[in-house]
Amino acid sequence: MKYIIAVIQPHQLEAVRAALAGIGVQGMTVSEVQGFGRQKGQTEIYRGAEYTTQYVPKVKLELAVSAADADTVVGVIGDAARTGRIGDGKVFVLPLEGAMRVRTGEMGADAL
């Protein structure tokens, strides 16, 4: 099993969700987060004054998938989230040692 963490632009969330549903991904956790990468914040103009924000709003997706599906899921996230501009995000893949479905007690891949 693999644990996938994706940090994407908020306006790309619905496109990513639809793309993942299209390949049969049945669930994910979505969190609103803030951060910065190479873009180092962003400059905005408010009432004629320019100011720089230290952190940029992002959306973090967390998914648990079978190891066999991980590369496909990462590819789908990348394709759906890509705008070609700086700040599109990152996808991380980590090994997942175990999982349990609380309602039924199912363990391992059956719990996904």
C-alpha positions as CSV (number, residue, x, y, z in Angstrom):
1,M,0.0,0.0,0.0
2,K,1.1,3.6,-0.6
3,Y,0.1,6.9,1.1
4,I,-0.1,9.7,-1.4
5,I,0.1,13.4,-0.3
6,A,-0.6,16.0,-2.9
7,V,-0.4,19.8,-2.4
8,I,-2.2,21.6,-5.3
9,Q,-3.8,24.9,-6.1
10,P,-7.3,25.3,-4.7
11,H,-8.9,26.0,-8.0
12,Q,-7.7,22.7,-9.4
13,L,-9.4,20.6,-6.6
14,E,-12.6,19.8,-8.5
15,A,-10.7,18.8,-11.6
16,V,-8.4,16.5,-9.6
17,R,-11.4,15.0,-7.7
18,A,-13.2,14.3,-10.9
19,A,-10.1,12.7,-12.5
20,L,-9.5,10.5,-9.5
21,A,-13.2,9.4,-9.4
22,G,-12.8,8.5,-13.1
23,I,-10.2,5.9,-12.3
24,G,-12.1,4.5,-9.3
25,V,-10.4,6.2,-6.4
26,Q,-13.1,5.9,-3.7
27,G,-11.9,8.4,-1.0
28,M,-9.5,11.0,0.0
29,T,-9.0,13.6,2.7
30,V,-8.9,17.3,1.8
31,S,-7.4,20.0,3.9
32,E,-6.9,23.7,3.3
33,V,-3.3,24.6,4.0
34,Q,-0.8,27.4,3.5
35,G,2.8,27.3,2.4
36,F,5.4,28.4,-0.1
37,G,7.9,26.9,-2.4
38,R,10.0,28.5,-5.1
39,Q,7.5,31.2,-5.6
40,K,8.3,32.5,-2.0
41,G,4.8,33.9,-1.4
42,Q,2.9,36.2,-3.7
43,T,2.6,40.0,-4.3
44,E,-0.9,41.4,-4.3
45,I,-2.4,44.9,-4.6
46,Y,-5.1,45.9,-2.2
47,R,-6.6,49.4,-2.3
48,G,-3.7,50.7,-4.3
49,A,-1.1,49.4,-1.9
50,E,1.2,46.5,-2.8
51,Y,1.9,43.9,-0.2
52,T,3.6,40.5,-0.1
53,T,2.0,37.4,1.5
54,Q,4.4,35.0,3.1
55,Y,2.3,32.0,2.5
56,V,0.1,30.9,-0.4
57,P,-3.2,29.1,0.1
58,K,-3.1,25.5,-1.1
59,V,-5.1,22.3,-0.8
60,K,-3.6,19.1,0.6
61,L,-5.0,15.8,-0.6
62,E,-4.2,12.5,1.3
63,L,-5.0,9.1,-0.2
64,A,-4.3,5.5,0.6
65,V,-4.0,3.3,-2.4
66,S,-2.7,-0.1,-3.4
67,A,0.9,-0.2,-4.4
68,A,-0.1,-1.3,-7.9
69,D,-2.3,1.8,-8.4
70,A,0.1,4.4,-6.9
71,D,1.8,5.4,-10.2
72,T,-1.5,5.7,-12.0
73,V,-2.9,7.9,-9.2
74,V,0.1,10.1,-9.1
75,G,-0.1,10.5,-12.9
76,V,-3.7,11.4,-12.8
77,I,-3.2,14.0,-10.0
78,G,-0.3,15.5,-12.0
79,D,-2.3,15.7,-15.2
80,A,-5.4,17.2,-13.6
81,A,-3.6,19.7,-11.4
82,R,-1.1,21.0,-13.9
83,T,-1.5,24.5,-15.2
84,G,2.1,25.0,-16.3
85,R,2.6,27.9,-14.0
86,I,4.8,28.1,-10.9
87,G,3.0,26.9,-7.8
88,D,1.2,24.0,-9.3
89,G,2.2,21.9,-6.3
90,K,3.9,18.6,-5.4
91,V,3.0,15.0,-5.0
92,F,4.7,12.7,-2.4
93,V,4.4,8.9,-2.2
94,L,5.2,7.1,1.0
95,P,5.0,3.5,2.0
96,L,2.0,2.6,4.1
97,E,2.5,-0.3,6.5
98,G,-1.1,-0.8,7.5
99,A,-4.6,0.4,7.5
100,M,-7.8,-0.5,9.4
101,R,-11.4,0.2,8.5
102,V,-12.8,1.2,11.9
103,R,-16.4,0.2,11.2
104,T,-15.7,-3.4,10.2
105,G,-12.2,-4.1,11.6
106,E,-10.9,-5.0,8.1
107,M,-7.1,-4.7,7.9
108,G,-4.5,-4.0,5.2
109,A,-5.6,-3.6,1.6
110,D,-9.1,-4.7,2.4
111,A,-9.5,-1.6,4.5
112,L,-8.9,0.7,1.6
